[in-house]
Amino acid sequence: MRARDLMSAPVETVHPWTPAKEAAEMLSEHGFTALPVVDDDDRLIGIVTEADLIRGRIPADARAEYRHPHHPHAAETTVGAVMTSPATAMSSGTDVADLCQALVDGRIRAMPIVDGSRVVGIVTRGDVVRVLAREDHAIAADVRHRLEIYGGAGRWQVEVHDGIVRIVDLFDDVTDRHVATLLALAVPGVVGADTVSAEQEVGR
């Protein structure tokens, strides 16, 4: 799978001059975890996350003043003042496996997807989890559809268990079996795939 297969598009964005309160309202209303920050040409210049918006913006309880001997500065009021910049981004053709690794390694919850520097979408951890949660029967139907387009109907037997696909090719063509495996691996929700000939299946 590629990032384009998972990304949400078009994506909600904000500008550096957008009020921080407005960005918080957008996150709350839509259930987002982050918003790409763009300039007038939709070029990515940063990202504003839930953490960015809550950092230093909630006044301490005045009754606990002894714990805060110094008065905090006034909270920043624009996205540009609180955003993370520069922002990590990936292209729409990025392998989802690489994208997931970047989300984990960077401890980030959302990855802007760009075409050059222009924002075209976003992929969140939640998007990936939803794909992994797809029902096996839905995955199997997608795999069969792709295989029928490639090699014709009635040729393939497809079974899916916990996202792992097993394909039986009633013909015996090594190249076609390789292609069938690649086609299956590109289906959202597939975590592994193997294609065997009917003769190999009988010999199991």
Disulfide bonds with the S-S distance in Angstrom:
none
